[in-house]
Amino acid sequence: MPVADSDGTSIYYERHGSGPAILFVHGSGGHHAAWWQQVAALRAEFTVVTVDLRGFGKSDSAGTTFDGQDFPGDVVAVLDQEDLTDVMLVGQSIGSVAALRAGLLRPERVGSVVLGHSLGGISHPELTELAAADRAEAVKLPVIDRLLTRRFQRERADLTFLFQQMGTFNVAKMADLRNLNTDGPTIRQIQDSGVAVAFLAGERDAVLSVKTVSRAHELLPGSHLAVVPDAPHSMYWEAPAQYNAAVAHLRRTLTGQKEAA
């Protein structure tokens, strides 16, 4: 069982396939197995790494509370143990915050970061205001309606049930991740790192609007934007073919912006 040591905490991860590396960072209800539709589709062309943040899945969950500020270090521990370079980190929702911070901690290992359905915790007053407005609308909906479309819930009751069951394997909760958003990186810090950033959004995301994500893209020079039509917040689960195609395209085309030594 592959385990990395993150400052004394055991972090479970898996490595599949071969080729250019993609490391997926789950959100508040996920863990390594949530990426089953991505691993199966991408491992023939890429090295696919999945990880359980502390308190999630098979990683150390001995505590009753967890500090989200430790999550980027969990990702870094896996990067270091596997000696990965030119990795593309792909975050889902708030997992994107951990992914971006990990990329900034190890720019020599990370070539790019994909912020899936997230602003990555970027510190910018306009983006903070826009995200707060989106959140105020999202909380009016039942949690499941924020994540999956109602049509999908009707037509795929089986996968909707499995999606909800995924979170029951975790000890950590959404509240443990929220403080990841505090003291986030500035646009200048991201630019100076040389790490390429892409925003991956779903047209029907009920948590973070395309308008907000598009504005973040505009404010971050050199960033990339991919918007998948008719896709919800948990696109990776509901629309895996479109999601996988977008991730594969970004992996093939994104490179770090570091200057040659």
TITI-667449 format. One record per residue (C-alpha): residue number from 0; residue in three letters; y negated, z negated, x negated. Coordinates in pm, 1 decimal, m for minus. Layout:
<recs>
NUM  ALA  Y  Z  X
...
</recs>
This chain:
<recs>
0  MET  0.0  0.0  0.0
1  PRO  m325.4  111.3  m168.5
2  VAL  m575.0  m172.9  m188.3
3  ALA  m905.7  m192.8  m373.0
4  ASP  m1075.9  m515.3  m476.5
5  SER  m1429.7  m547.8  m342.1
6  ASP  m1571.4  m862.5  m499.4
7  GLY  m1255.0  m1056.5  m421.7
8  THR  m1191.0  m895.0  m82.4
9  SER  m888.9  m666.2  m37.4
10  ILE  m988.2  m328.9  105.0
11  TYR  m715.6  m105.7  247.8
12  TYR  m746.9  270.7  214.0
13  GLU  m536.8  585.5  222.8
14  ARG  m554.6  909.7  26.2
15  HIS  m413.4  1236.4  160.1
16  GLY  m406.3  1597.2  43.5
17  SER  m579.5  1751.5  m255.7
18  GLY  m895.9  1942.3  m336.5
19  PRO  m1263.5  1846.8  m303.5
20  ALA  m1289.2  1488.8  m180.1
21  ILE  m1406.5  1366.8  161.2
22  LEU  m1417.6  992.9  231.7
23  PHE  m1457.1  886.5  596.0
24  VAL  m1633.0  560.7  689.3
25  HIS  m1553.9  440.1  1042.2
26  GLY  m1790.3  286.6  1296.5
27  SER  m1781.5  m43.6  1482.1
28  GLY  m1468.1  29.5  1685.9
29  GLY  m1269.8  220.1  1428.3
30  HIS  m1053.3  185.2  1119.8
31  HIS  m856.9  419.8  894.4
32  ALA  m620.6  539.7  1169.7
33  ALA  m908.3  652.5  1392.3
34  TRP  m933.9  960.2  1168.5
35  TRP  m586.6  1090.0  1254.5
36  GLN  m723.9  1418.3  1390.9
37  GLN  m931.4  1471.3  1077.1
38  VAL  m661.2  1388.6  821.1
39  ALA  m409.9  1625.5  979.5
40  ALA  m659.7  1911.5  995.3
41  LEU  m833.4  1875.0  658.7
42  ARG  m574.1  1753.8  407.1
43  ALA  m445.6  2104.5  331.2
44  GLU  m780.3  2198.1  175.8
45  PHE  m937.4  1866.9  82.0
46  THR  m859.3  1525.2  m58.6
47  VAL  m911.6  1306.1  248.3
48  VAL  m970.5  934.3  197.4
49  THR  m990.1  685.3  483.2
50  VAL  m1090.3  322.8  440.7
51  ASP  m1095.0  m0.4  639.6
52  LEU  m1413.1  m198.7  588.9
53  ARG  m1356.9  m574.5  555.7
54  GLY  m1265.0  m726.1  891.1
55  PHE  m1128.7  m393.1  1017.2
56  GLY  m777.5  m251.0  1034.1
57  LYS  m559.5  m360.9  743.1
58  SER  m835.2  m487.5  513.3
59  ASP  m893.5  m857.4  450.0
60  SER  m990.5  m1017.2  782.3
61  ALA  m950.1  m1382.3  690.0
62  GLY  m1304.3  m1479.0  783.5
63  THR  m1444.5  m1531.6  1131.5
64  THR  m1775.6  m1364.1  1048.1
65  PHE  m1858.4  m1075.7  817.2
66  ASP  m2175.1  m967.1  641.6
67  GLY  m2253.6  m600.0  695.9
68  GLN  m2441.6  m596.0  367.7
69  ASP  m2101.1  m616.6  196.4
70  PHE  m1965.0  m299.9  358.7
71  PRO  m2119.2  m48.2  114.8
72  GLY  m1947.2  m235.5  m167.5
73  ASP  m1615.1  m188.2  11.2
74  VAL  m1664.4  188.4  m3.3
75  VAL  m1773.1  170.5  m367.3
76  ALA  m1458.7  m27.3  m455.4
77  VAL  m1241.9  258.6  m328.6
78  LEU  m1451.9  522.9  m506.4
79  ASP  m1416.9  333.9  m832.3
80  GLN  m1046.5  256.4  m801.8
81  GLU  m958.5  617.5  m725.1
82  ASP  m1205.4  741.2  m989.6
83  LEU  m1345.7  993.0  m743.6
84  THR  m1638.5  1220.1  m829.6
85  ASP  m1844.5  1471.5  m631.7
86  VAL  m1729.0  1299.2  m313.9
87  MET  m1872.3  1374.3  28.8
88  LEU  m1900.0  1051.3  226.2
89  VAL  m1884.2  1101.7  603.5
90  GLY  m1998.0  813.6  821.3
91  GLN  m1948.6  765.5  1191.4
92  SER  m2234.4  595.2  1376.9
93  ILE  m2323.3  270.2  1203.2
94  GLY  m2061.0  346.8  940.2
95  SER  m2307.9  609.7  821.0
96  VAL  m2537.0  329.5  708.0
97  ALA  m2264.2  192.8  481.8
98  ALA  m2188.8  546.3  360.7
99  LEU  m2549.0  621.1  265.5
100  ARG  m2591.7  291.2  83.7
101  ALA  m2264.4  343.5  m102.1
102  GLY  m2383.9  688.3  m205.4
103  LEU  m2706.7  543.7  m342.3
104  LEU  m2510.1  277.6  m529.9
105  ARG  m2282.5  537.7  m692.2
106  PRO  m2475.6  866.9  m713.0
107  GLU  m2265.2  959.7  m1015.1
108  ARG  m1959.4  965.1  m785.9
109  VAL  m2114.6  1084.1  m459.5
110  GLY  m2251.8  1434.5  m425.9
111  SER  m2339.2  1418.7  m58.3
112  VAL  m2347.1  1195.4  247.1
113  VAL  m2302.5  1313.1  605.5
114  LEU  m2471.5  1086.5  857.9
115  GLY  m2264.5  1130.3  1172.9
116  HIS  m2456.1  1032.3  1488.4
117  SER  m2681.9  809.4  1282.4
118  LEU  m3006.7  792.1  1088.0
119  GLY  m2825.1  606.7  811.5
120  GLY  m3058.2  309.1  828.6
121  ILE  m3341.7  505.9  667.5
122  SER  m3653.0  291.1  650.1
123  HIS  m3930.2  482.2  825.3
124  PRO  m4155.9  349.0  1104.4
125  GLU  m4145.6  664.0  1317.3
126  LEU  m3767.0  686.0  1303.1
127  THR  m3731.6  316.2  1386.1
128  GLU  m3941.9  369.4  1698.2
129  LEU  m3753.5  678.9  1807.6
130  ALA  m3412.9  516.8  1757.0
131  ALA  m3521.4  209.0  1952.1
132  ALA  m3626.7  426.4  2245.3
133  ASP  m3289.2  603.4  2242.1
134  ARG  m3109.9  268.4  2228.4
135  ALA  m3307.1  138.8  2527.8
136  GLU  m3171.0  427.2  2734.5
137  ALA  m2817.8  400.2  2598.1
138  VAL  m2773.3  34.1  2694.8
139  LYS  m2821.3  131.6  3060.1
140  LEU  m2479.0  300.3  3044.0
141  PRO  m2133.5  141.1  3028.2
142  VAL  m2017.2  130.6  2666.6
143  ILE  m1746.4  394.1  2715.2
144  ASP  m1999.7  634.3  2870.3
145  ARG  m2215.3  605.1  2560.5
146  LEU  m1928.9  721.2  2343.5
147  LEU  m1723.9  973.6  2544.0
148  THR  m1823.4  1213.4  2819.1
149  ARG  m1714.4  1132.2  3173.2
150  ARG  m1537.0  1464.8  3195.8
151  PHE  m1322.8  1375.9  2894.3
152  GLN  m1248.6  1034.8  3043.7
153  ARG  m1125.2  1200.5  3363.1
154  GLU  m925.8  1477.3  3202.6
155  ARG  m784.8  1281.8  2905.7
156  ALA  m718.2  933.8  3035.9
157  ASP  m448.1  896.8  2769.0
158  LEU  m679.0  960.6  2473.5
159  THR  m953.2  754.7  2634.3
160  PHE  m714.8  459.4  2659.2
161  LEU  m603.8  505.0  2297.7
162  PHE  m967.3  522.5  2188.0
163  GLN  m1035.1  188.1  2353.2
164  GLN  m721.3  36.7  2201.9
165  MET  m830.0  126.6  1849.2
166  GLY  m1083.9  m153.5  1841.4
167  THR  m826.6  m418.7  1927.4
168  PHE  m693.5  m402.5  1569.8
169  ASN  m1024.4  m528.9  1429.4
170  VAL  m1153.9  m880.3  1374.1
171  ALA  m1510.0  m779.8  1282.3
172  LYS  m1742.1  m685.6  1568.0
173  MET  m2047.9  m468.6  1616.2
174  ALA  m2267.4  m771.9  1556.3
175  ASP  m2126.1  m799.0  1204.4
176  LEU  m2251.1  m449.4  1123.1
177  ARG  m2598.1  m464.1  1273.1
178  ASN  m2769.9  m617.1  971.7
179  LEU  m2673.5  m308.2  772.4
180  ASN  m2989.1  m155.9  917.1
181  THR  m3219.1  m411.4  753.2
182  ASP  m3400.9  m320.9  431.6
183  GLY  m3272.6  35.2  444.8
184  PRO  m3348.4  300.2  183.3
185  THR  m3675.5  489.0  192.0
186  ILE  m3700.0  864.9  196.4
187  ARG  m3825.9  854.3  m161.4
188  GLN  m3525.4  648.2  m275.9
189  ILE  m3287.1  898.2  m117.6
190  GLN  m3464.2  1190.8  m280.8
191  ASP  m3470.5  1021.7  m619.9
192  SER  m3093.7  958.8  m605.8
193  GLY  m3015.3  1330.3  m603.1
194  VAL  m2753.9  1275.3  m331.6
195  ALA  m2758.4  1551.4  m70.2
196  VAL  m2785.3  1431.1  289.9
197  ALA  m2676.9  1603.5  609.1
198  PHE  m2727.5  1488.4  967.0
199  LEU  m2435.1  1568.9  1199.3
200  ALA  m2526.4  1531.1  1565.5
201  GLY  m2371.3  1594.0  1904.3
202  GLU  m2576.5  1770.5  2166.2
203  ARG  m2465.1  1519.7  2431.6
204  ASP  m2489.2  1204.9  2220.6
205  ALA  m2598.1  927.8  2459.6
206  VAL  m2670.1  682.6  2175.4
207  LEU  m2892.7  887.1  1945.5
208  SER  m3071.9  1194.7  2073.6
209  VAL  m3078.0  1529.6  1897.7
210  LYS  m3457.9  1507.1  1910.1
211  THR  m3451.0  1188.0  1702.3
212  VAL  m3198.4  1324.3  1453.5
213  SER  m3395.1  1647.1  1420.5
214  ARG  m3708.2  1448.3  1339.0
215  ALA  m3520.2  1259.6  1066.8
216  HIS  m3410.8  1593.0  922.9
217  GLU  m3773.0  1709.6  920.6
218  LEU  m3888.9  1395.0  743.4
219  LEU  m3621.8  1409.7  470.1
220  PRO  m3697.0  1713.4  252.5
221  GLY  m3391.1  1908.2  146.9
222  SER  m3167.4  1752.4  411.5
223  HIS  m2930.5  1953.6  628.6
224  LEU  m2879.5  1942.6  1005.4
225  ALA  m2571.5  2040.3  1205.8
226  VAL  m2576.2  2003.9  1584.1
227  VAL  m2250.8  2059.0  1772.0
228  PRO  m2299.6  2188.4  2129.2
229  ASP  m2170.6  1980.1  2420.4
230  ALA  m2039.6  1703.3  2189.2
231  PRO  m2076.4  1326.6  2252.4
232  HIS  m2136.8  1030.4  2020.1
233  SER  m1767.8  1000.2  1932.7
234  MET  m1734.2  1370.8  1863.0
235  TYR  m1466.5  1314.1  1601.0
236  TRP  m1238.1  1186.9  1878.6
237  GLU  m1332.7  1399.7  2178.9
238  ALA  m1408.2  1731.4  2008.5
239  PRO  m1206.0  1721.9  1684.4
240  ALA  m1186.0  2097.5  1632.9
241  GLN  m1563.6  2136.7  1637.0
242  TYR  m1614.3  1820.5  1434.3
243  ASN  m1358.1  1917.4  1171.4
244  ALA  m1508.0  2264.4  1139.3
245  ALA  m1853.3  2115.5  1084.9
246  VAL  m1726.3  1868.2  823.8
247  ALA  m1528.6  2136.9  640.1
248  HIS  m1831.9  2367.4  633.4
249  LEU  m2051.0  2090.9  493.3
250  ARG  m1791.5  2002.4  227.4
251  ARG  m1773.4  2366.0  117.1
252  THR  m2148.5  2415.2  99.9
253  LEU  m2314.2  2082.2  16.1
254  THR  m2375.5  1993.2  m343.7
255  GLY  m2574.4  1716.5  m503.4
256  GLN  m2933.5  1790.2  m597.1
257  LYS  m2913.1  1615.4  m932.4
258  GLU  m3086.4  1784.2  m1218.4
259  ALA  m2866.6  1901.0  m1501.7
260  ALA  m2856.4  1649.3  m1781.5
</recs>
